[in-house]
Amino acid sequence: MRLTEFNELMHTEFGVHRADAMLADHVIPALGRTGAAAIEAGVDPRDVWRALCAEFDVPRSRW
């Protein structure tokens, strides 16, 4: 998944401000770090997206 697609999905699902804050500040237990840190470390944005969706109960049809 491209980073632009990831950001678009995040902003659509959670809203711009909340998505940006979640990415920067929320430690994702499944990844052991924030989404931004995970992506910076080379984790596929798709894996970050799926981890956030699972944690925040986003319906699977939107993953």
N, C-alpha and C positions, 0 to 999 in steps of 0.2 A: 504494500500500500504506500502510495506517495504521501509525503508530509502534507501537501496541500489538500489532498482528499481527507486525511485524518483531521486536519483543522476544520474543514468544512463540516464533517460529521459531528465533531465535538461542539462546534458553535450552533449547529442545528438542533442537536439533542439537548444541550444544557444551557444554551444562551452564551453570548460572547464573554461576558464578564465572569460568569460562574465557570465556564470551561477553561478560561485562561488561568483563573485562580486554582482550580482543581489540578491542572497540569503542573503548575509551579509549586503548589503547597501540599497537596494531598499525597501521602505515602501510600502506595498501592501494596497491600500485604503480599499479594501473589508475586510481586516483582521486587519487593524489599526496598523500594525507592520511589521517588516521585515519577510521574510520567515523563516530565521533561528530562530528568536525569537518566531515565531508562532509554529514551530515544537518543540522547547525547552519547550514551554508552554503546549504542549500536543495536538496541532492541528494535525489532520491526514495529513500526507504529500500529500495525494491525493487532499485534499482541497486546500492546498498551490499550488500544481501543476495546478489545475483547475483555481484558481484565477490568477496565472501568465499567463496561456494560454489565458484567457479572456482579460487580460490587454494588452498583447503584440500581440494580433491578430493571435494567432496560430490557424490554421484551426481545426475545431471541430473534424475532423477525426483523429487527432493526440492526442486528450485529452485522 
